[in-house]
Amino acid sequence: MTRLAQQPVEFVGSFPDPKQVLAPSLPEIAVIGRSNVGKSSLINALAGRKIARTSGTPGKTQLLNAFRFPGFYLIDLPGYGYARLSLAERHRLRTLVAGVVERRSTLRAVLWLLDVRHPPSADDLGIRDLLADTGRETIVALTKADKLPRAQLRRAVAARADELELERDDLVVTSSAKGDGIGELDELIQDAMGTS
């Protein structure tokens, strides 16, 4: 069981404004990723219980969802890249995500999720550039590791590292279903939030 899973957590609320002030002021970590990357499942795995709503339909999260842990907030951002949304709605969500990353003064780090099975999309590469431009501390997690056999997983992780121009050790390989990598993510989040 992770340390986060042993701590109380409170759902603070859902907000449409990237500059929404949370009280009391605490450091924040934002969780971002494409629609259907497994964001809610991973948040629930970290918390050790269901705090984020999971859905079989991508694109359901349309607002910032804030959860308060002792000493920091976890901000669940809408998934990006969902093709069935209108262009206007996709633009609004991109603007919301970019606004959080660029302008939230309380944002300490970003947890960026990518599906290990797929090369980064154009949207993913746009997020990579946004994170690089803002200099935000970023924890990169590859999700759904349980969906690939071991040898194929090793090749996929190496390919994702090359495509993202990162070292293999910069990637945390995770499975929400099996719990793989969740303890390592917990430690990285606690370190980034200064709560370790």
N, C-alpha and C positions, 0 to 999 in steps of 0.2 A: 504493500500500500504506500502511495506517495505521501509526502508531507502535506501537499495541498489537499489530498483526500481526507486528512485528519483534521482539517480546519473548518470552522464555520464559513459559510458563503451565503450572501444575500443578493437576490436580484434587485437591482436599484431601479431600473426602468429602461424604456426604449425611447430613443430620441432621434429626431430628423436633422439636428443641427450639429455639424462637426465641431463647433466651439462650445457645445453645451458644458456648463460648469457643474462639476460634481462636488458635493460637500459631505464630509470634509475633504479638503484637497489632499490627494495621495498620488504617488507615482502610478502610472498606467502601463499596461501592455495591451497592444491591439492585436487581434487575431484576424489575418486576412488570407484569402485564397479564392480560387475559382469556385463557382457554384458546383456542387456535387463532389468537392474534394474531401469531404468528411470532416468539416470544421466542427459541427455540433457534436459529433461522436467523439472527436479528440478532446474537446473541452470537457465533455462528460467523463471521459477516461481520466483526465487530469484531476477532476474534482472527486472522482470515486463515486459519483452518483449523477442522476439526471438533473442538470441545471439548465442546459440549452436544449431547445426543442429540435428534435430530428424530424426530417420529412423525406418522403420518397420523391418529392417534387422539388427540383432545383429552383433557386431564385426566390424562395419564400421569405428569407430575411431581407427586409427592406429598410431597416432602421439600425441605429447603433444600439446594441443591447449591452448594458453595463452590469457587471457582477462584482460585488465587493468581497474580497478576501481580507484577512487580517494584514494590514500594511500596504495594500495596493488594490487597484481595480483591474479587472480583465474586461476589455471592450471587444465584443464580437461584432465585426463589421460585415455588411452585406457581401455575399459572394459576387464576384465579377465574371463577365464573359458569358452570361446565360443568353443564348441566341433568341429565345422565344419572347423575351421582353421587347417592348418597343424601343426604337432608337432613342427616343426622348428619355425613357425610363433608364436605359442603360447609361446614358450620359449623366443623368442625375446621380445614379449610384457611383459611377466613376468619380464624379465631382465630390461626393460625400467621402469616399475612401481617400482621395487625394487630399481633401481638406483636413482630415484627421492626421494623416502622416505629415503634412506640411506645416500645420498651424497649431496643433494642440501642444501647449507649453508643458503640460503635465505628462506627456507621452514619453516614457523612458525607453521602451523597446517595442519591436514588432515581431510577432511570431507568424512567419510566412509559410503557408502550407502548399505543397505541390504533390500531385498524384505520381507516385514513383513509376507507374506503368506508361506514362505518356511524356513525350518531349514537351518543353515549355511552349505554350501558345504565344501568339503576339501579345495578348493581354498580360500573360505572365511576364514577358520580357519588358513590357511597359511598367509593370510594378517593380521589377528589378531596377530599372533606370530611375524610377521615382525614389526608391529606397536609397540608391547610391547618391542621387542628387541631394537628398536631405541629410545624408550622413546618419540616419537612424540606426541604432544598434539593432541588428536583425538576427533572429534565430530561424534557421531554415530547416523545416521538417518535411520529409517525404512520407506521405501517408499510404495506407492500403498495402503494406508490405506482405500481408498474409495472402494476397491475391496472386502472388507469383511463387513458383518453385524456387528453391534456394539458389541454384546456379543462375537462373534467369534473373533473380533479384540482384545478385552481385553485378551482373552485366548492366542491368537497368540503372543501378546506383552510380556506377562508373560513367555511364552515358549522361545521366542528369548532371553530374559534377562537371563534365566537360562542357555540356551545353550552357550551363550557368556560369562557367569560368570560375568554379570554386574548387577547393580541395575536397577530397572525399571526407576528411575529418570535419569539414564545415557543415556537413549534412547529418541530421538526426533521422534515422530510419525508424518509422513507427508503424504500429498496427493497433488501432483502437480495439479491435476484436480480441486480440491476443495479449495486449498490454506491452508489446515490444516497444522499447524506446521511451516509454512514458516516464519512467523514473529519471532518465537522463534529461528529458525536457523539463520535468519538475525542478531539478537542480539548476538548470540554466535560467529558468524563469525566476526562481528565488534569488539567484545571484544578481540578475539584471535589476530586480526590484529592490535589492538591498535588504531582503528579509531572511537571508540564509544564516 
